[in-house]
Amino acid sequence: MSARAGVSLAPPQATRVREVPAASWRAACEEQARAGHRFCALYAARGADGIELRSVFAHPRGEEVLVAPVPTGAVDTLIDLFPAAAQDEREAHDSHGVRFDGHSPLRPLIAHPADPQEWTVELEGDAAHQVAVGPIHAGVIESGHFRFAVVGERILHLDLQLFYKHRGLEAAAEGRTLAEGMRYAQRACGACAVSNSVAYAQACESAIGLAPDEQMRRGRTLLLELERLYNHLNDLSAICAGVGFAPGAMALAALKERAQRLNLAIAGHRFLFGSIALGASALRVERQTGKAARAELQALQDEQRAICHELRFAGSLQARLGGVGAVSAQDAALLGAVGPAARASGSRQDVRRESPRLSYADFVPAAVSHPTGDVAARMWIREAELEQTFAILQELLETDLSTGEADASGAQAADTGIARVESPRGETTCAVHTDGESVRRLHLRTGSYANWPVLAHACRENLLPDFPLINKSFELCYACVDR
């Protein structure tokens, strides 16, 4: 694995957009599946002649968008082809009124009906009952309603109701200049501010035909890995807290605090807000700052390794992790799991290995020796990824980092740009439709959005008291889903 700056990379490809009639929507998407292309997002947008439906697929050389006008307001569902599209179709229905033939029942996602039967599965049997958790929780977290169907303490099914804090960020960005649109993508989520900002910036730059220079690639990669560092430390701490193992939780939380202080020293903000700009990079790291940062990173890595070594031999902790909340490799692929949650089940998908706009040359995704897809695997995949992150950061800080800018890529400007970025929680896909120099449509599908249905699946056949631990092993965001 390497993050060498200056290594020759294939030039960024322009987003390919193909229009298909509504009657051919399903067939065109099925063709993408047969070709081995991966589903990334589905969303609705207002076109010149009414509502359009768009789906994004990952190709070996970039992304392709299929566009279908829906004059009748209905198309065939894709959920049997791509189960990961279920939430996307529900959102397109709630936000734009698109109907999906064959998706039945089409339960609300953004809308919150008063009757739980409208958004939960039907429950039968004398021994079965429901347990409601939320939407208001005991901690300082966002709102989310978890409706468990259980027999005794065993979970049969979990229905999720999110979007309690839906802010309408995507709609608010419409009509703003591309530069102004950055603030809406960035504020979708505090913990993934860099990932969302880079995805937005790259989507815009793809649309207007710009490519980053070497310094800009290095700067953005540095910020993305700083964000991954403090998030992974936080997530390891949260898993320890999920079983009441206070020594591990406190020790790792202290390292997370130090990582955020390092963010402040390098970029001027603990959560790295304001560090990404459209078409340029203002980040500078001079020799002395870089030297001090590398020393602190080495100290953090040494302490993190020692803590994780102790965790592996803490019997009371290990006894709670194995076999809990397991997701098989097949189910992870079908449900569209991304990020550490997917790699814990054996996936080798990591957007960093296909990111020509960033400095991830020769990147090889991390793996665990036993990809069992349970809480234990989700814990140790983060430990493995921390090793990579420390190495990348050390390499990027070996030399001074100066400001950078984007130059003309040679690709023709278009009205659509797509970007995919590996956030701490997995692949985030951003689509930007431009109208000259302004935003006509912004769509942000984050790693958390992709993984919430996977978390619900992971709870099945587990005990209700294990839900907090399973939840913390995913450690998903509410805010960037609600957006």
Protein Blocks (a to p, Z undefined) as FASTA:
>chain_A
ZZdehiacddddddddddddfklmmmmmmmmmmnopacfbdcddddfkbccdddddddfk
bccddddddfkopacdfklmmmmlmmmmmmmmmmnopacehiacdddfklccfblklmpc
cdedjkbccddedjbdfbdcdddddddddehjacfbdcddehklcghlmmmmgopafklm
mmmmmmmpmklmmmmmmmmmmmmmmmnopacdfklmmmmmmmmmmmmmmmmmmmmmmmmm
mnopaklmmmmmmmmmmmmmmmmmmnopaklpakacehiafbdcdfklmmmmmmmmmmmm
mmmmmmmmmmmmmmklmmmmgopapacfklmmmnopahjllmmnopabdfklmcfkbcce
hiacdddfblghpaklmmmmmmmmmmmmmmmmmmmmmpccdddddddehiacdfbdcddd
ddfkbccddddddehjacfbdcdddfklmmmmmmmmmmgopafklmmmmmmmnopafklm
nZZ
